[in-house]
Every structure is written in structure tokens, then in C-alpha cells.
Amino acid sequence: MKLDRRGFLKISGMAVAGGVAVAAPNVGAAALAENDVGILYDPSKCVGCRACQMACKQWNKLPAESTNAQTMPVEAGGNKIYDTPLGLTAQTWTLIKLGKAGQIGWHFFNYQCMHCTDAACVTVCPSGALFKDPRGFTAYDPEKCIGCGYCTQFCPFGVPHLSTDNRIAGTLTGRAKAAKCTFCQDRIWNGLGGPSCAERCPVGALVWGKQADLLRAGTQRVDTLRAQGLSTAALYGENVAGGLHRMSIIFGEPGQYYLPENPASPAVARGWKDAFHWAGQAVFGLAFLGIVGAFFVSRRAIRMEEVE
């Protein structure tokens, strides 16, 4: 059986963590702080205009890209046309896809970082580049990123990706950096409003605000949709990974939206990170003992030569 890097890291983490199952049951939502913020997405309102995609790229200065890396943009009437990517990448942090699920049939769905309360990417990051903002979203400092890629392997939603040309951080070409939605942290920190995707949405399919308010709004919306006959309507994210700060209304099983029903437990990431930290200390200790031993051996050899 072929074992890729993601599989190896997860299996090793499970072993160290004492055999924690990869598909651990969802943990209850963590207690919300008063200032916790989030995003709520309602696909029943989404018209697939992709204004959120364009807003994300414009604000974060992300380049356009094609579904095929070998395909060049097509010129049409003096304007460049790009195909929408097939999935999230280092240059595409918000994506609208068309799918079919549940009673609602064909409809659009928005994909982006879920900003987990108990975030595996934050847990496993060795440099502190990924961290939790006091308001609940997962923030990112590219200057601290060492390009190890562990976040890309442990995220149960497949959100972070490595950017090898490092357009985001603006440092030397060829140095790998992680790239993902940051909840437009610069807008939040500077009081410029909320995430650009939610600010730009013309139909209110993406809204942002206080997490507690969004939870109530999402629950009420689900009740309304069920009363209208959409009995499969459900709020995804309230009890996933400690509570997602990017919740969605779905109309079927999470798997129909390529979402995990029971995401991998962050305990796997914690076990692997602890083992890595312990192994690093052990290697450093052995290296130090080797240096000390070599010093005393060489010193004894010098004395022997002086006696002779």
C-alpha cells in the first residue's frame, strides 16, 4: 500500500497519541467569548456570481489562475478570461462550486477556511505562524512561516496550501510559505470592516458578525427552511472542531459537500507535535553529549602526546 506524507504524519501522530482514532467524534462547541466573530453562509441565497471570489483576490492581491496550470488565459475582446479553479489553492482562498445535494438539488456552495476553534493547523504549527486571534478566527503571520507544510497535512478541510513562489509574503522567490484565508485580518485589525467576501456579497448569502448572533440566525434560518419543506436543512459547524467560525447551512450529508462529518481529532496533531518536540530535544541532547565527549577524548589525546 502506498503511503503519502499526509498518511505517514497522521499514523505517526496517532501512535504517539496513544492510538487516537483519525475520525474522532465531534467535540462540543467551546464557550463563546463576547467579541468572537464569524461568517455564516446560506447557499439557498447564493446566485453563484462569484463576487466573493473576486473580492478575496482583489483585497489580498492574489493572482488569477486556471483549472489547468498549463492553460494560458484566453484573450476575448481585449479582456483576459480565466477558468475558475477546481479547488482551494495557495492563490485561491475563496471558491464557489456547483453541486447537487439533498432536497434542494443543484446549487452553489462556497468553500474557504473554516476557522476552527480547535484548529489542527494552529496546533501543529512549529513556528507560531498560525495562531488564534482573540476574536476566534485563525490568523496568520507569513514572516514566521518556515514552509514546513505540516498545516497542509493535518487540516481536515484541506485548506492551507504551500506557495512556492511566495507571492503573498513578498520574500525571496522559491521560498515556500503557507497560504490560506486569514478572515481578512488586516481589515479587522485596522477597523476597516469585515472579511471582503462577506462585505461584497450582493445577496446576503455570506454574512459576518458576532458569532453568537450568527448561531442564532443560522438556527432560525434552518427552522424557516424546514418549515418550507426542506427537511434536510441543517447548520454545519456549531459542534465541529470546537465550533467553526465559518458556518454553513447544508441540505444533505456533509460528505455530499466534501465536508467531513467527524473531522480528524486535533489530538493527532498534538501527539505528533509533542513527539517532534521531544525528538528534537533528544537529538540536541545527544549532539551536545557528543560534543562534550569529543572534547574530553581530544583533550586526553593531547595530554598523551605531551607525555610521550
Residue pairs with C-beta under 8 A, 6 or more apart in sequence:
3 11
5 149
5 153
6 153
9 150
9 153
9 154
9 272
10 22
10 153
10 154
10 264
10 268
10 272
12 272
12 275
13 20
13 154
13 268
13 269
13 270
13 271
13 272
13 273
13 275
14 20
14 21
14 22
14 268
14 271
15 271
16 271
16 272
16 274
16 275
17 267
17 268
17 270
17 271
17 272
18 271
20 265
20 267
20 268
20 271
21 265
22 264
22 265
22 268
23 260
23 262
23 264
24 262
24 264
24 265
24 267
25 262
26 239
26 240
26 241
26 262
26 263
27 118
27 239
27 241
27 242
28 239
28 242
29 117
29 238
29 239
29 242
29 243
30 117
30 118
30 242
30 243
32 136
32 211
32 212
32 215
32 243
33 134
33 135
33 136
35 134
35 135
35 210
36 135
36 136
36 210
36 211
36 212
36 245
37 135
37 136
37 137
37 183
37 188
37 194
37 208
37 209
37 210
37 211
37 245
38 115
38 136
38 137
38 208
38 209
38 210
38 211
38 214
38 244
38 245
38 246
38 247
39 115
39 183
39 195
39 197
39 198
39 206
39 207
39 208
39 214
39 245
39 246
39 247
40 206
40 207
40 208
40 214
40 217
40 218
40 247
40 248
40 249
41 110
41 205
41 206
41 246
41 247
41 248
41 249
42 204
42 205
42 207
42 221
42 248
42 249
43 104
43 107
43 108
43 109
43 110
43 205
43 248
43 249
43 250
43 251
44 104
44 107
44 225
44 230
44 249
44 251
45 203
45 204
45 205
46 96
46 107
46 108
46 109
46 110
46 203
46 205
47 108
47 203
47 205
48 96
48 98
48 108
49 202
49 203
50 84
50 96
51 200
51 201
51 202
52 94
52 96
52 110
52 197
52 198
52 200
52 201
52 206
53 84
53 92
53 94
53 95
53 96
53 197
54 200
55 94
55 196
55 197
55 199
55 200
56 62
56 93
56 94
56 112
56 181
56 196
56 197
57 63
57 64
57 92
58 196
59 184
59 187
59 196
60 93
60 168
60 182
60 184
60 196
61 167
62 91
62 92
62 93
62 167
62 168
63 91
63 167
64 73
64 80
64 82
65 82
65 85
65 89
65 91
65 92
66 72
66 73
66 82
66 83
66 85
67 83
67 84
67 85
67 86
68 83
71 83
73 80
73 81
73 82
74 80
74 81
75 81
84 95
84 96
85 92
85 95
87 95
87 111
87 158
88 95
88 111
88 112
88 158
88 159
88 161
89 161
90 161
90 162
90 163
90 168
90 179
91 163
91 167
91 179
93 112
93 113
93 179
93 180
93 181
94 110
94 111
94 112
94 181
94 197
95 110
95 111
95 112
96 108
96 109
96 110
96 111
97 108
97 109
97 111
98 106
98 107
98 108
98 109
99 106
99 107
99 108
99 109
99 256
99 257
100 106
100 107
100 256
101 107
101 250
101 251
101 252
101 253
101 256
101 257
102 230
102 232
102 250
102 251
102 252
102 253
102 256
103 229
103 230
103 231
103 232
103 251
103 252
104 230
104 232
104 251
107 251
109 248
109 257
110 197
110 205
110 206
110 248
112 159
112 181
112 197
112 246
113 138
113 157
113 159
113 180
113 181
113 182
113 183
113 246
114 157
114 159
114 237
114 240
114 241
114 244
114 245
114 246
115 136
115 137
115 138
115 181
115 183
115 244
115 245
115 246
116 138
116 240
116 241
116 242
116 243
116 244
116 245
116 263
117 132
117 136
117 241
117 242
117 243
117 244
117 245
118 241
118 242
118 266
119 130
119 132
119 138
119 241
119 266
120 151
120 154
120 155
120 156
120 241
120 263
120 264
120 266
120 268
120 269
121 130
121 138
121 151
121 154
121 155
121 159
121 160
121 180
122 130
122 131
122 132
122 138
123 154
123 266
123 269
123 270
123 273
124 150
124 151
124 153
124 154
124 269
124 270
124 272
124 273
125 131
125 150
125 151
126 146
126 148
126 150
126 273
126 276
127 144
127 145
127 146
127 148
128 141
128 144
129 140
129 141
129 142
129 143
129 144
129 145
129 146
129 178
130 138
130 139
130 140
130 151
130 160
130 178
131 138
131 139
131 140
131 141
132 138
132 139
133 139
133 183
133 185
133 188
135 188
136 211
136 245
137 182
137 183
137 185
137 188
137 245
138 180
138 182
138 183
138 245
139 182
139 183
139 185
140 178
140 180
140 182
140 185
142 168
142 169
142 177
142 178
143 169
145 169
145 177
145 178
147 162
147 175
147 176
147 177
147 178
149 162
149 176
149 178
150 269
150 273
151 160
151 178
151 180
152 158
152 160
152 161
152 162
152 178
154 264
154 268
154 269
154 272
156 241
156 260
156 263
156 264
157 259
157 260
157 263
159 180
159 181
160 178
160 179
160 180
161 178
161 179
161 180
162 176
162 177
162 178
162 179
163 176
163 177
163 178
163 179
164 174
164 175
164 176
165 173
165 174
166 172
166 173
166 174
166 175
166 176
166 177
168 177
168 179
169 175
169 177
171 177
181 195
183 195
183 245
184 194
184 195
184 196
184 197
186 192
187 193
187 194
187 195
187 196
188 194
188 195
193 199
194 208
194 209
195 208
197 206
198 206
198 207
198 208
199 208
201 207
207 214
207 217
208 214
211 243
211 245
214 247
215 235
215 238
215 247
218 235
218 238
218 247
218 249
219 235
221 235
221 249
222 233
222 234
222 235
222 249
225 233
225 249
226 233
230 251
232 251
232 252
233 249
233 250
233 251
234 249
234 250
234 251
235 247
235 248
235 249
235 250
236 244
236 247
236 248
236 249
236 250
236 254
236 257
236 259
237 243
237 244
237 246
237 247
237 248
238 244
238 247
240 263
241 263
241 266
248 257
248 259
250 256
250 257
250 259
253 261
254 260
254 261
255 261
